[in-house]
């Protein structure tokens, strides 16, 4: 059971050390510390960290992740809840995409976009003198 250093874990997860520290502070997983204060993770905690990172990439809220990894709740209920969360997010994204398509397909949309693009150009800074 080899311990994994936080930097190595961050690289394998594809996130920053700071992100892992944040997730640990949120109580999603934990590490043990060396005498020098370095965080070390067990393979099991490393697996949980990978899961947390994957769920965050899916924009699952930390509170929902916490509920999902809570082993006091039966696994079928946790899986059903996570599935419902992801299906709700998918439905929301589909609705927003449909709204964007309606906007872009609407009459005059390219002209509105061109006006918006021109209006969003940065204004030169003016000095006070």
N, C-alpha and C positions, 0 to 999 in steps of 0.2 A: 504494500500500500504506500506508494510514493506520493509525497506531498508535492503540490503544484504551486509555484510562486505566482503572485498576482500578475506580474508582468507577462509571464508565459500564458497564464489563463486569459488575460486580456487579448493577447495576440491570437490565441486559438479561437476566441469568441468573435474577434474582429471589432472590438470596442476599446475604449481607453481605460486605463487603470482608474481614472476618476469615475467613470460610469460604474465599474464594478464596486468601487467604494460606496457609491451612492446606493446601489441595490443592496449592498450589505447593510448599510445604515438603515435602509427601509425594512430590514429584517427578512429579506427574501432568501438569504443563505448566510452562512457564517464561515469564518476562518479561525484558525488558531494563530497565535503570534509566537515568533521566536523571541529569544531574549533581547535581540536587537530591535524588536517591534515589527519585523517583516511578516506580512500576512502569508499564510500557507493554507492551501485548500486540499481536502481529501478528494479522491476521485468522485465520490458521491456528490459532494458540494460543487465540484467542477461540472458535473452533469446538470445539476440544478441551475448553475450559472448559465450554461449554454441554453437551457430551456427558457430562462428568463430573458436572455438576449433575443432569442427567436420570437418570443411573444411580444416583446417591446417593439421589434421590427414590424410586427403586425398591428402595432398601435394599440395593444391591449394595455389597459390601465394597470398601474402597479397594484391597486386594491384588488382588481380582478385576478392578477397573477398570484397575489398573496392567498386569495381564496382557492385558487386552483391547486396550489402546492400544499395546502393545509391537509395533512394526512389524517386529521380527525374526522373529515368529511369523507363518506364512501366514494371510491373512485368513479363509479358510474354517474353519481350526481355531479362530481367535479367536471367530468368530461362533457356531460350534457350542458352544464352552465357555460363552459368555455365555448362549446359549439354554438350556443345561443348568442353569446357575445359576438363571436366572429360573424355569424349570419346577420345579426343586426348591423354590424359595421359594413358588411358587404351590401346590404339593402340600402343603407344610407349613401354609400359611395355610388351605387347604381342610380339612385335618385338624383344625386348632384350631377352625375355625368349626363343623365337625360336632360336635366335643366340646362347644362352648358351646351349640349347639342342643339336644343331648341333655340337658344340664344344665337348660336353661330349659324344655324340654318334660317334664321328669321330674316325678313326683308331689311336690307340696309346694314346688316351686321358688319360686313367688311369696312364700310365707311365709318361706323361707330368705333371699330377697333383702331382704324387709322387715326381718328381724332383723339382717341384715348392715348395712343402711342405718342402723338405729338405733344399732348398735354403733360405727359409724364417725363419729358426730357428735363434734365437738371437745369436749374437756373443758375447763372453765374453768380458767384458770391460778390456782394458789394461791400466795399469797405466803408467804415464810418470815419469821417474825417473831420 
